[in-house]
Amino acid sequence: MLIISTNFYSCSNTENNDTAVDLMRTYEPKTYIVYKTDDPITVDGITDEEIWNSSEWTDDFINLAGDLSISPEYRTKVKLLYDDNYLYVAGEMEESDIYGTMTERNSRLYLDNALEVFIDPDGDTHNYAEFQINALSTIWDLLLTKPYRDGGRGISQWNLLDYQSAVYLDGDINNPESEDRKWTTEIALPLAAISEINSGKRTIESGVQWKVNFSRAQRRLDVADGSYKLRINPDTDRPFDPDFYVWSPQGVNNIHIPEMWGIMQFSEKIAGQGKDDFIWNRNEELKWALRQVYYRIHDYYREHGEFTDSPELLNIVEITVDDYNFDPKIMITETMFEVSTPGFDGETTWYISEDGKVWNE
């Protein structure tokens, strides 16, 4: 697995509050192999079908930035299956106080308690899908044209057709007197709709990989007058911001950095009928090396107000790829840039542009 430190160009988790930060970051995405189901899945929020027992849970979610000194208050995990029509996501969220307020579709559920699913099928960081669900079974589905840091926007009018979702409560929602244990969800995401945003191969077969991540948004609560209230931060006199926990950590408190997401690999094997090994694609190393150049050019722009193509000023020599001579070609204008490097196969070239899009030709 590739692990490289870099200066990191980023922004905040919201569309309207862009903040650049620098930190040392390693690239070590988590991986998951999703197996097929040949049994029908009834989407009722309960993973009681036998085939689910043959699907493995992910690692427990951790702090969004990967700070292991911050322990999640509650345990969260997901598991996945697929068939010819759907990608199935099952989530289990332990919680002693099941809470939810939003009932209208496409509400900003991350301001409630919610499970979030992010999918970038071609791994180019553009045109990725987000699906959120809260304990009231309200959903928010949207398409991100590109990350907010790159000028992207979320399109809530992009509604998934033929999706299915359901929630099961092991407790009583919004009742401080109840003994709550967890809430679980099942989500069936239509493969045809997700594949439409894939600029690469749209067929699902063994070895196909998608960039994915899963996040839990959790509010801090108090009880007043027999009901839940958002806990007030004494430093601001406002409710605490949501706490976010994820499957594959981001290295910064921002989920909208798709290059840091984990990698899901499809297997044509039926769950429980054999195992596949995860196949590390060395193109990920080239994409990450190009991403480091992208970070550095943006860092330079923030400091100097212009792009540079100088390998010396960008310290390109510090960016290395094992058994590969990384000597990227950089082209700049006043408002744009493009960085490229030959692929491992000697036939294709990999590119990254100023808005973060990665592709090969």
TIMILO-357795 format. One record per residue (C-alpha): residue in three letters; residue number from 0; y, z, x. Coordinates in Angstrom, 1 decimal. Each point is the difference from the previous one (the first is absolute). Layout:
residues N
atom vexdren ALA; fike NUM; py Y; pz Z; px X $
...
***
This chain:
residues 361
atom vexdren MET; fike 0; py 0.0; pz 0.0; px 0.0 $
atom vexdren LEU; fike 1; py 3.5; pz -0.8; px 1.2 $
atom vexdren ILE; fike 2; py 2.2; pz 2.9; px 0.9 $
atom vexdren ILE; fike 3; py 3.5; pz -0.8; px 1.3 $
atom vexdren SER; fike 4; py 3.2; pz 2.0; px 0.2 $
atom vexdren THR; fike 5; py 3.3; pz -1.7; px -1.0 $
atom vexdren ASN; fike 6; py 3.5; pz 0.6; px -1.1 $
atom vexdren PHE; fike 7; py -0.1; pz -0.3; px -3.7 $
atom vexdren TYR; fike 8; py 2.5; pz -1.8; px -2.2 $
atom vexdren SER; fike 9; py -0.1; pz 1.4; px -3.6 $
atom vexdren CYS; fike 10; py 1.9; pz 1.1; px -3.0 $
atom vexdren SER; fike 11; py -0.2; pz 2.7; px -2.7 $
atom vexdren ASN; fike 12; py -2.4; pz -0.1; px -2.9 $
atom vexdren THR; fike 13; py 2.6; pz -1.1; px -2.5 $
atom vexdren GLU; fike 14; py 1.6; pz -3.4; px -0.6 $
atom vexdren ASN; fike 15; py 3.6; pz 1.2; px 0.2 $
atom vexdren ASN; fike 16; py -0.1; pz 2.4; px 3.0 $
atom vexdren ASP; fike 17; py -0.8; pz -2.0; px 3.2 $
atom vexdren THR; fike 18; py -0.2; pz 2.2; px 3.0 $
atom vexdren ALA; fike 19; py -1.3; pz -1.2; px 3.4 $
atom vexdren VAL; fike 20; py -2.1; pz 2.4; px 2.0 $
atom vexdren ASP; fike 21; py -1.6; pz -0.1; px 3.4 $
atom vexdren LEU; fike 22; py -3.2; pz 1.8; px 0.9 $
atom vexdren MET; fike 23; py -3.2; pz -0.5; px 2.0 $
atom vexdren ARG; fike 24; py -2.7; pz -1.4; px -2.2 $
atom vexdren THR; fike 25; py -3.7; pz -1.0; px 0.5 $
atom vexdren TYR; fike 26; py -1.7; pz -2.7; px -2.0 $
atom vexdren GLU; fike 27; py -3.4; pz 1.2; px -1.1 $
atom vexdren PRO; fike 28; py -0.5; pz -1.1; px -3.6 $
atom vexdren LYS; fike 29; py -2.8; pz 1.6; px -2.0 $
atom vexdren THR; fike 30; py -2.7; pz -2.3; px -1.3 $
atom vexdren TYR; fike 31; py -2.2; pz -0.2; px -3.1 $
atom vexdren ILE; fike 32; py -2.9; pz -2.2; px -1.0 $
atom vexdren VAL; fike 33; py -0.1; pz -0.7; px -3.8 $
atom vexdren TYR; fike 34; py -3.4; pz -1.0; px -1.4 $
atom vexdren LYS; fike 35; py -0.9; pz -1.9; px -3.2 $
atom vexdren THR; fike 36; py -1.2; pz 1.4; px -3.2 $
atom vexdren ASP; fike 37; py -2.6; pz -1.7; px -2.1 $
atom vexdren ASP; fike 38; py 0.4; pz 2.5; px -2.8 $
atom vexdren PRO; fike 39; py 2.8; pz 0.0; px -2.5 $
atom vexdren ILE; fike 40; py 2.8; pz 2.5; px 0.5 $
atom vexdren THR; fike 41; py 1.4; pz 1.7; px -3.0 $
atom vexdren VAL; fike 42; py 3.6; pz 0.8; px 0.9 $
atom vexdren ASP; fike 43; py 0.4; pz 3.4; px -1.6 $
atom vexdren GLY; fike 44; py 1.2; pz 2.1; px 2.9 $
atom vexdren ILE; fike 45; py -3.4; pz 1.5; px 0.7 $
atom vexdren THR; fike 46; py -2.2; pz -1.3; px 2.8 $
atom vexdren ASP; fike 47; py -3.3; pz 0.7; px -1.8 $
atom vexdren GLU; fike 48; py -1.6; pz -3.4; px 0.7 $
atom vexdren GLU; fike 49; py -2.8; pz 0.3; px 2.5 $
atom vexdren ILE; fike 50; py 1.4; pz -2.7; px 2.1 $
atom vexdren TRP; fike 51; py 3.1; pz 2.2; px 0.8 $
atom vexdren ASN; fike 52; py -2.4; pz 2.4; px 1.7 $
atom vexdren SER; fike 53; py -0.8; pz -2.7; px 2.5 $
atom vexdren SER; fike 54; py 3.7; pz -0.6; px 0.8 $
atom vexdren GLU; fike 55; py 1.5; pz 2.2; px 2.7 $
atom vexdren TRP; fike 56; py 3.2; pz 2.0; px -0.4 $
atom vexdren THR; fike 57; py 2.8; pz -0.7; px 2.5 $
atom vexdren ASP; fike 58; py 1.2; pz 2.7; px 2.3 $
atom vexdren ASP; fike 59; py 2.1; pz 2.6; px -1.7 $
atom vexdren PHE; fike 60; py 3.7; pz -0.9; px -0.2 $
atom vexdren ILE; fike 61; py 2.3; pz 1.4; px 2.6 $
atom vexdren ASN; fike 62; py 3.8; pz 0.2; px 0.5 $
atom vexdren LEU; fike 63; py 1.7; pz -3.3; px -0.4 $
atom vexdren ALA; fike 64; py 1.3; pz -0.1; px 3.5 $
atom vexdren GLY; fike 65; py -3.3; pz 1.2; px 1.5 $
atom vexdren ASP; fike 66; py 1.4; pz 3.5; px 0.9 $
atom vexdren LEU; fike 67; py -3.2; pz 2.0; px 0.1 $
atom vexdren SER; fike 68; py 2.0; pz 3.3; px 0.1 $
atom vexdren ILE; fike 69; py 0.9; pz -0.6; px -3.7 $
atom vexdren SER; fike 70; py -3.0; pz 0.6; px -2.2 $
atom vexdren PRO; fike 71; py -0.1; pz -1.5; px -3.5 $
atom vexdren GLU; fike 72; py 0.0; pz 2.6; px -2.7 $
atom vexdren TYR; fike 73; py -2.7; pz -1.8; px -1.8 $
atom vexdren ARG; fike 74; py -3.0; pz -2.2; px 1.0 $
atom vexdren THR; fike 75; py 0.2; pz -3.7; px -0.8 $
atom vexdren LYS; fike 76; py -2.5; pz -2.8; px 0.6 $
atom vexdren VAL; fike 77; py -1.0; pz -3.4; px -1.4 $
atom vexdren LYS; fike 78; py -3.0; pz -2.3; px 0.0 $
atom vexdren LEU; fike 79; py -0.3; pz -3.7; px -0.8 $
atom vexdren LEU; fike 80; py -2.4; pz -2.6; px -1.4 $
atom vexdren TYR; fike 81; py 0.4; pz -3.6; px -1.1 $
atom vexdren ASP; fike 82; py -1.7; pz -2.7; px -2.0 $
atom vexdren ASP; fike 83; py 0.8; pz -3.6; px -0.8 $
atom vexdren ASN; fike 84; py 3.0; pz 0.9; px -2.1 $
atom vexdren TYR; fike 85; py 1.5; pz 3.4; px 1.1 $
atom vexdren LEU; fike 86; py 0.7; pz 2.3; px 2.9 $
atom vexdren TYR; fike 87; py -0.8; pz 3.5; px -1.3 $
atom vexdren VAL; fike 88; py 1.9; pz 3.0; px 1.4 $
atom vexdren ALA; fike 89; py -1.1; pz 3.5; px -0.9 $
atom vexdren GLY; fike 90; py 2.3; pz 2.9; px 1.0 $
atom vexdren GLU; fike 91; py -0.5; pz 3.7; px -0.1 $
atom vexdren MET; fike 92; py 3.0; pz 2.3; px 0.2 $
atom vexdren GLU; fike 93; py -0.6; pz 3.7; px 0.2 $
atom vexdren GLU; fike 94; py 2.8; pz 1.9; px -1.7 $
atom vexdren SER; fike 95; py 0.5; pz 3.5; px -1.4 $
atom vexdren ASP; fike 96; py 2.9; pz -1.1; px -2.2 $
atom vexdren ILE; fike 97; py -0.5; pz -3.4; px -1.6 $
atom vexdren TYR; fike 98; py 3.4; pz -1.4; px -0.7 $
atom vexdren GLY; fike 99; py 1.6; pz -3.2; px -1.3 $
atom vexdren THR; fike 100; py 3.1; pz -1.0; px -1.9 $
atom vexdren MET; fike 101; py 0.3; pz -3.8; px 0.0 $
atom vexdren THR; fike 102; py -1.6; pz -2.0; px -2.8 $
atom vexdren GLU; fike 103; py 1.7; pz -3.4; px 0.3 $
atom vexdren ARG; fike 104; py -1.5; pz -2.8; px 2.0 $
atom vexdren ASN; fike 105; py 1.7; pz -0.8; px 3.2 $
atom vexdren SER; fike 106; py 1.7; pz 3.4; px 0.2 $
atom vexdren ARG; fike 107; py 0.5; pz 1.2; px 3.6 $
atom vexdren LEU; fike 108; py -3.2; pz 2.0; px 0.1 $
atom vexdren TYR; fike 109; py 0.4; pz 1.1; px 3.6 $
atom vexdren LEU; fike 110; py 2.6; pz 2.4; px -1.5 $
atom vexdren ASP; fike 111; py -2.8; pz 1.4; px -2.1 $
atom vexdren ASN; fike 112; py -3.4; pz 0.9; px 1.4 $
atom vexdren ALA; fike 113; py -1.8; pz -3.3; px 0.6 $
atom vexdren LEU; fike 114; py -2.7; pz -1.9; px 1.9 $
atom vexdren GLU; fike 115; py 1.3; pz -3.2; px 1.6 $
atom vexdren VAL; fike 116; py -2.0; pz -3.0; px 1.1 $
atom vexdren PHE; fike 117; py 1.5; pz -2.6; px 2.4 $
atom vexdren ILE; fike 118; py -1.6; pz -3.4; px 0.8 $
atom vexdren ASP; fike 119; py 1.1; pz -2.7; px 2.4 $
atom vexdren PRO; fike 120; py -3.0; pz -2.4; px -0.1 $
atom vexdren ASP; fike 121; py 1.2; pz -2.4; px 2.8 $
atom vexdren GLY; fike 122; py 1.5; pz 2.7; px 2.2 $
atom vexdren ASP; fike 123; py 3.3; pz -1.7; px 0.5 $
atom vexdren THR; fike 124; py 2.1; pz 3.0; px -1.3 $
atom vexdren HIS; fike 125; py 1.5; pz -2.2; px -2.7 $
atom vexdren ASN; fike 126; py -0.9; pz -0.4; px -3.7 $
atom vexdren TYR; fike 127; py -2.1; pz 3.1; px -0.4 $
atom vexdren ALA; fike 128; py -1.1; pz 1.8; px -3.1 $
atom vexdren GLU; fike 129; py 0.6; pz 3.6; px -1.0 $
atom vexdren PHE; fike 130; py -1.7; pz 1.8; px -2.9 $
atom vexdren GLN; fike 131; py 0.8; pz 3.6; px -1.0 $
atom vexdren ILE; fike 132; py -1.6; pz 2.2; px -2.6 $
atom vexdren ASN; fike 133; py 0.9; pz 3.6; px -1.1 $
atom vexdren ALA; fike 134; py -2.0; pz 2.7; px -1.7 $
atom vexdren LEU; fike 135; py 1.2; pz -1.3; px -3.4 $
atom vexdren SER; fike 136; py -1.6; pz -3.4; px 0.8 $
atom vexdren THR; fike 137; py 3.4; pz -1.7; px 0.2 $
atom vexdren ILE; fike 138; py 0.0; pz -2.9; px 2.5 $
atom vexdren TRP; fike 139; py 2.6; pz -1.7; px 2.1 $
atom vexdren ASP; fike 140; py -1.0; pz -3.4; px 1.4 $
atom vexdren LEU; fike 141; py 2.3; pz -2.0; px 2.2 $
atom vexdren LEU; fike 142; py 0.2; pz -2.7; px 2.6 $
atom vexdren LEU; fike 143; py 2.0; pz 0.7; px 3.2 $
atom vexdren THR; fike 144; py 1.4; pz -3.2; px 1.5 $
atom vexdren LYS; fike 145; py 0.2; pz 1.7; px 3.4 $
atom vexdren PRO; fike 146; py 0.7; pz 3.5; px 1.2 $
atom vexdren TYR; fike 147; py 3.4; pz 1.5; px -0.9 $
atom vexdren ARG; fike 148; py 1.0; pz 0.2; px 3.7 $
atom vexdren ASP; fike 149; py -0.3; pz -3.8; px 0.1 $
atom vexdren GLY; fike 150; py 2.1; pz -0.6; px -3.1 $
atom vexdren GLY; fike 151; py -2.9; pz 0.0; px -2.5 $
atom vexdren ARG; fike 152; py 0.1; pz 1.1; px -3.6 $
atom vexdren GLY; fike 153; py -2.5; pz 1.3; px -2.4 $
atom vexdren ILE; fike 154; py -0.7; pz -2.3; px -3.0 $
atom vexdren SER; fike 155; py -1.1; pz 2.2; px -2.9 $
atom vexdren GLN; fike 156; py -0.1; pz -3.1; px -2.3 $
atom vexdren TRP; fike 157; py -3.1; pz -1.0; px 1.9 $
atom vexdren ASN; fike 158; py -2.6; pz 1.4; px -2.3 $
atom vexdren LEU; fike 159; py -3.7; pz -0.1; px 0.7 $
atom vexdren LEU; fike 160; py -1.9; pz -1.6; px -2.8 $
atom vexdren ASP; fike 161; py -3.6; pz 1.1; px -0.8 $
atom vexdren TYR; fike 162; py 0.3; pz 3.3; px 2.0 $
atom vexdren GLN; fike 163; py -1.8; pz 3.1; px -1.2 $
atom vexdren SER; fike 164; py 0.8; pz 3.6; px 0.7 $
atom vexdren ALA; fike 165; py -0.9; pz 3.5; px -1.3 $
atom vexdren VAL; fike 166; py 0.5; pz 3.6; px 0.9 $
atom vexdren TYR; fike 167; py -2.2; pz 3.0; px -0.5 $
atom vexdren LEU; fike 168; py 1.4; pz 3.6; px 0.0 $
atom vexdren ASP; fike 169; py -2.0; pz 2.9; px 1.3 $
atom vexdren GLY; fike 170; py 2.5; pz 2.4; px -1.6 $
atom vexdren ASP; fike 171; py 2.9; pz -0.2; px -2.4 $
atom vexdren ILE; fike 172; py 3.1; pz -2.0; px 0.9 $
atom vexdren ASN; fike 173; py 3.4; pz 1.8; px 0.0 $
atom vexdren ASN; fike 174; py -1.5; pz 3.3; px -0.9 $
atom vexdren PRO; fike 175; py 0.7; pz 2.7; px 2.5 $
atom vexdren GLU; fike 176; py -2.5; pz 2.3; px -1.7 $
atom vexdren SER; fike 177; py -3.0; pz -2.3; px 0.4 $
atom vexdren GLU; fike 178; py -2.4; pz 0.1; px 2.9 $
atom vexdren ASP; fike 179; py 0.4; pz -3.4; px 1.5 $
atom vexdren ARG; fike 180; py -2.3; pz -1.4; px 2.7 $
atom vexdren LYS; fike 181; py 0.7; pz -3.7; px 0.5 $
atom vexdren TRP; fike 182; py 0.8; pz -3.3; px -1.6 $
atom vexdren THR; fike 183; py -1.9; pz -3.2; px 0.7 $
atom vexdren THR; fike 184; py 0.7; pz -3.6; px -0.7 $
atom vexdren GLU; fike 185; py -1.8; pz -3.4; px 0.0 $
atom vexdren ILE; fike 186; py 2.0; pz -3.2; px 0.5 $
atom vexdren ALA; fike 187; py -1.4; pz -3.5; px -0.3 $
atom vexdren LEU; fike 188; py 2.4; pz -2.5; px 1.7 $
atom vexdren PRO; fike 189; py -0.7; pz -3.7; px -0.8 $
atom vexdren LEU; fike 190; py -0.9; pz -1.8; px 3.2 $
atom vexdren ALA; fike 191; py 1.3; pz -3.3; px -1.3 $
atom vexdren ALA; fike 192; py 3.5; pz 1.5; px -0.4 $
atom vexdren ILE; fike 193; py 0.0; pz 1.7; px 3.4 $
atom vexdren SER; fike 194; py -1.3; pz -3.1; px 1.7 $
atom vexdren GLU; fike 195; py 2.9; pz -2.0; px -1.4 $
atom vexdren ILE; fike 196; py 2.3; pz 1.8; px 2.5 $
atom vexdren ASN; fike 197; py -2.3; pz -0.9; px 2.9 $
atom vexdren SER; fike 198; py 1.2; pz -2.8; px 2.1 $
atom vexdren GLY; fike 199; py -3.3; pz -0.2; px 1.8 $
atom vexdren LYS; fike 200; py -3.6; pz -0.1; px -1.1 $
atom vexdren ARG; fike 201; py -0.2; pz 0.9; px -3.7 $
atom vexdren THR; fike 202; py -3.8; pz 0.2; px -0.3 $
atom vexdren ILE; fike 203; py -1.7; pz 3.4; px 0.3 $
atom vexdren GLU; fike 204; py -2.9; pz -0.1; px 2.4 $
atom vexdren SER; fike 205; py -1.5; pz 2.3; px 2.7 $
atom vexdren GLY; fike 206; py 2.4; pz 0.7; px 2.8 $
atom vexdren VAL; fike 207; py 3.2; pz -0.8; px -1.9 $
atom vexdren GLN; fike 208; py 2.6; pz 2.7; px 0.8 $
atom vexdren TRP; fike 209; py 3.1; pz 1.2; px -1.9 $
atom vexdren LYS; fike 210; py 2.7; pz 2.4; px 1.1 $
atom vexdren VAL; fike 211; py 0.0; pz 2.9; px -2.5 $
atom vexdren ASN; fike 212; py 1.3; pz 3.6; px -0.3 $
atom vexdren PHE; fike 213; py -0.2; pz 2.8; px -2.5 $
atom vexdren SER; fike 214; py 2.6; pz 2.6; px -0.6 $
atom vexdren ARG; fike 215; py 0.4; pz 3.2; px -2.0 $
atom vexdren ALA; fike 216; py 3.5; pz 1.1; px -1.2 $
atom vexdren GLN; fike 217; py 0.1; pz 3.7; px -0.8 $
atom vexdren ARG; fike 218; py 2.9; pz 2.1; px -1.4 $
atom vexdren ARG; fike 219; py 0.5; pz 3.7; px 0.7 $
atom vexdren LEU; fike 220; py 0.0; pz 2.0; px -3.2 $
atom vexdren ASP; fike 221; py 1.1; pz 3.4; px -1.4 $
atom vexdren VAL; fike 222; py -0.7; pz 1.5; px -3.4 $
atom vexdren ALA; fike 223; py 3.0; pz 1.0; px -2.2 $
atom vexdren ASP; fike 224; py -0.1; pz 0.8; px -3.7 $
atom vexdren GLY; fike 225; py -3.7; pz -1.0; px -0.3 $
atom vexdren SER; fike 226; py 0.4; pz -3.5; px 1.5 $
atom vexdren TYR; fike 227; py 0.2; pz -1.7; px 3.3 $
atom vexdren LYS; fike 228; py 3.3; pz -0.6; px 1.7 $
atom vexdren LEU; fike 229; py 0.6; pz -1.9; px 3.3 $
atom vexdren ARG; fike 230; py 0.5; pz 2.4; px 2.8 $
atom vexdren ILE; fike 231; py 3.6; pz 0.2; px 1.3 $
atom vexdren ASN; fike 232; py 0.7; pz -0.4; px 3.7 $
atom vexdren PRO; fike 233; py 2.4; pz 2.8; px 0.8 $
atom vexdren ASP; fike 234; py 1.6; pz -2.1; px 2.7 $
atom vexdren THR; fike 235; py 1.1; pz -2.7; px -2.4 $
atom vexdren ASP; fike 236; py -0.2; pz 1.7; px -3.5 $
atom vexdren ARG; fike 237; py -2.0; pz -3.1; px -1.0 $
atom vexdren PRO; fike 238; py -3.7; pz -0.4; px -0.6 $
atom vexdren PHE; fike 239; py -2.1; pz -0.5; px 3.1 $
atom vexdren ASP; fike 240; py -0.8; pz -3.6; px 0.7 $
atom vexdren PRO; fike 241; py -3.6; pz -1.0; px -0.7 $
atom vexdren ASP; fike 242; py -2.6; pz 0.8; px 2.7 $
atom vexdren PHE; fike 243; py -2.0; pz -3.1; px 1.0 $
atom vexdren TYR; fike 244; py -3.6; pz -0.1; px 1.3 $
atom vexdren VAL; fike 245; py -1.9; pz -3.1; px 1.1 $
atom vexdren TRP; fike 246; py -3.3; pz -1.3; px 1.1 $
atom vexdren SER; fike 247; py 1.2; pz -1.9; px 3.1 $
atom vexdren PRO; fike 248; py 3.1; pz 1.7; px 1.5 $
atom vexdren GLN; fike 249; py 3.2; pz -1.9; px 0.5 $
atom vexdren GLY; fike 250; py 1.5; pz 1.8; px 3.0 $
atom vexdren VAL; fike 251; py 3.3; pz 0.4; px -2.0 $
atom vexdren ASN; fike 252; py 0.8; pz 1.3; px -3.5 $
atom vexdren ASN; fike 253; py -0.1; pz -3.5; px -1.5 $
atom vexdren ILE; fike 254; py -2.9; pz -1.6; px -1.8 $
atom vexdren HIS; fike 255; py 1.7; pz -3.4; px 0.0 $
atom vexdren ILE; fike 256; py -1.1; pz -0.9; px 3.5 $
atom vexdren PRO; fike 257; py -2.9; pz -2.3; px -0.8 $
atom vexdren GLU; fike 258; py -0.9; pz -0.6; px 3.7 $
atom vexdren MET; fike 259; py -1.1; pz 3.6; px 0.2 $
atom vexdren TRP; fike 260; py -2.3; pz 0.0; px -3.0 $
atom vexdren GLY; fike 261; py -3.8; pz 0.2; px 0.4 $
atom vexdren ILE; fike 262; py -2.4; pz -2.9; px -0.2 $
atom vexdren MET; fike 263; py -2.6; pz -0.6; px -2.8 $
atom vexdren GLN; fike 264; py -2.9; pz -2.3; px 0.8 $
atom vexdren PHE; fike 265; py -2.1; pz -1.5; px -2.8 $
atom vexdren SER; fike 266; py -3.8; pz 0.0; px 0.1 $
atom vexdren GLU; fike 267; py -2.3; pz -2.1; px -2.2 $
atom vexdren LYS; fike 268; py -2.6; pz 2.7; px 0.2 $
atom vexdren ILE; fike 269; py -0.6; pz 2.1; px -3.2 $
atom vexdren ALA; fike 270; py 1.2; pz 3.6; px 0.6 $
atom vexdren GLY; fike 271; py -3.0; pz 2.0; px 1.2 $
atom vexdren GLN; fike 272; py -2.0; pz -3.0; px 1.1 $
atom vexdren GLY; fike 273; py 0.9; pz -0.2; px 3.6 $
atom vexdren LYS; fike 274; py 3.0; pz 0.4; px 2.2 $
atom vexdren ASP; fike 275; py 2.4; pz -2.3; px 1.8 $
atom vexdren ASP; fike 276; py 1.9; pz 0.8; px 3.2 $
atom vexdren PHE; fike 277; py 3.8; pz -0.3; px 0.0 $
atom vexdren ILE; fike 278; py 1.0; pz -3.1; px 2.0 $
atom vexdren TRP; fike 279; py 3.1; pz 0.6; px 2.1 $
atom vexdren ASN; fike 280; py 2.1; pz -3.2; px -0.1 $
atom vexdren ARG; fike 281; py 1.8; pz -0.4; px 3.3 $
atom vexdren ASN; fike 282; py 2.8; pz -1.9; px -1.7 $
atom vexdren GLU; fike 283; py 1.2; pz 3.4; px -1.2 $
atom vexdren GLU; fike 284; py 0.8; pz 0.7; px 3.7 $
atom vexdren LEU; fike 285; py 2.1; pz -3.2; px 0.2 $
atom vexdren LYS; fike 286; py 1.8; pz 0.9; px -3.3 $
atom vexdren TRP; fike 287; py 0.7; pz 3.5; px 1.3 $
atom vexdren ALA; fike 288; py 1.4; pz -1.3; px 3.3 $
atom vexdren LEU; fike 289; py 2.3; pz -2.4; px -1.9 $
atom vexdren ARG; fike 290; py 1.0; pz 2.9; px -2.2 $
atom vexdren GLN; fike 291; py 1.1; pz 2.0; px 3.0 $
atom vexdren VAL; fike 292; py 2.2; pz -2.9; px 1.0 $
atom vexdren TYR; fike 293; py 1.4; pz -0.1; px -3.5 $
atom vexdren TYR; fike 294; py 0.8; pz 3.8; px 0.2 $
atom vexdren ARG; fike 295; py 1.7; pz -0.4; px 3.3 $
atom vexdren ILE; fike 296; py 2.2; pz -3.0; px -1.0 $
atom vexdren HIS; fike 297; py 1.1; pz 2.0; px -3.1 $
atom vexdren ASP; fike 298; py 0.7; pz 3.1; px 2.1 $
atom vexdren TYR; fike 299; py 2.1; pz -2.2; px 2.4 $
atom vexdren TYR; fike 300; py 1.9; pz -1.5; px -3.0 $
atom vexdren ARG; fike 301; py 0.8; pz 3.5; px -1.4 $
atom vexdren GLU; fike 302; py 1.5; pz 1.0; px 3.4 $
atom vexdren HIS; fike 303; py 1.7; pz -3.3; px 1.0 $
atom vexdren GLY; fike 304; py 0.6; pz -1.9; px -3.3 $
atom vexdren GLU; fike 305; py -1.9; pz -3.0; px 1.1 $
atom vexdren PHE; fike 306; py -3.5; pz -1.2; px 0.7 $
atom vexdren THR; fike 307; py -1.3; pz -0.6; px 3.5 $
atom vexdren ASP; fike 308; py -2.9; pz -2.1; px 1.4 $
atom vexdren SER; fike 309; py 0.1; pz 1.7; px 3.4 $
atom vexdren PRO; fike 310; py -3.5; pz 1.2; px 1.1 $
atom vexdren GLU; fike 311; py 1.7; pz 2.4; px 2.4 $
atom vexdren LEU; fike 312; py 2.3; pz 1.6; px -2.6 $
atom vexdren LEU; fike 313; py -2.8; pz 0.3; px -2.5 $
atom vexdren ASN; fike 314; py -2.4; pz 1.4; px 2.7 $
atom vexdren ILE; fike 315; py -2.7; pz -2.5; px -1.1 $
atom vexdren VAL; fike 316; py -2.0; pz 0.9; px 3.1 $
atom vexdren GLU; fike 317; py -0.8; pz 3.4; px -1.6 $
atom vexdren ILE; fike 318; py -1.8; pz -1.8; px -2.9 $
atom vexdren THR; fike 319; py -3.6; pz -0.7; px 1.1 $
atom vexdren VAL; fike 320; py -3.1; pz -1.3; px -1.7 $
atom vexdren ASP; fike 321; py -3.4; pz 0.5; px 1.7 $
atom vexdren ASP; fike 322; py -1.4; pz -3.2; px 1.7 $
atom vexdren TYR; fike 323; py 3.0; pz -2.0; px -1.2 $
atom vexdren ASN; fike 324; py 3.2; pz -1.2; px 1.7 $
atom vexdren PHE; fike 325; py 2.6; pz 1.0; px -2.5 $
atom vexdren ASP; fike 326; py 3.0; pz -2.2; px 0.8 $
atom vexdren PRO; fike 327; py 1.6; pz -0.7; px -3.4 $
atom vexdren LYS; fike 328; py 2.4; pz -2.8; px -0.7 $
atom vexdren ILE; fike 329; py 3.3; pz 1.3; px -1.6 $
atom vexdren MET; fike 330; py 2.4; pz -2.2; px -1.9 $
atom vexdren ILE; fike 331; py 3.2; pz 1.5; px -1.4 $
atom vexdren THR; fike 332; py 3.1; pz -1.1; px -2.0 $
atom vexdren GLU; fike 333; py 2.9; pz 2.2; px -1.1 $
atom vexdren THR; fike 334; py -1.9; pz 1.1; px -3.1 $
atom vexdren MET; fike 335; py -3.7; pz -0.8; px 0.6 $
atom vexdren PHE; fike 336; py -2.7; pz 0.2; px 2.6 $
atom vexdren GLU; fike 337; py -3.6; pz -1.1; px 0.4 $
atom vexdren VAL; fike 338; py -2.6; pz 1.3; px 2.5 $
atom vexdren SER; fike 339; py -3.3; pz -1.8; px 0.7 $
atom vexdren THR; fike 340; py -3.0; pz 0.4; px 2.1 $
atom vexdren PRO; fike 341; py -3.3; pz -2.1; px 0.3 $
atom vexdren GLY; fike 342; py -3.0; pz 1.3; px -1.9 $
atom vexdren PHE; fike 343; py -3.2; pz 1.1; px 1.7 $
atom vexdren ASP; fike 344; py -1.8; pz -3.2; px -1.2 $
atom vexdren GLY; fike 345; py 2.5; pz -2.2; px 2.0 $
atom vexdren GLU; fike 346; py 0.5; pz -2.1; px -3.1 $
atom vexdren THR; fike 347; py 2.4; pz 2.0; px -2.2 $
atom vexdren THR; fike 348; py 3.3; pz 1.7; px 0.7 $
atom vexdren TRP; fike 349; py 1.2; pz 3.3; px -1.5 $
atom vexdren TYR; fike 350; py 3.6; pz 0.5; px -1.1 $
atom vexdren ILE; fike 351; py 2.3; pz 2.8; px -1.2 $
atom vexdren SER; fike 352; py 3.5; pz -0.5; px -1.4 $
atom vexdren GLU; fike 353; py 3.1; pz 2.2; px -0.3 $
atom vexdren ASP; fike 354; py -1.1; pz 1.0; px -3.5 $
atom vexdren GLY; fike 355; py -3.3; pz 1.3; px 1.2 $
atom vexdren LYS; fike 356; py -2.3; pz -2.7; px -1.4 $
atom vexdren VAL; fike 357; py -3.0; pz -0.7; px 2.2 $
atom vexdren TRP; fike 358; py -2.1; pz -3.2; px -0.2 $
atom vexdren ASN; fike 359; py -2.0; pz -2.5; px 2.0 $
atom vexdren GLU; fike 360; py -0.2; pz -3.7; px 0.1 $
***
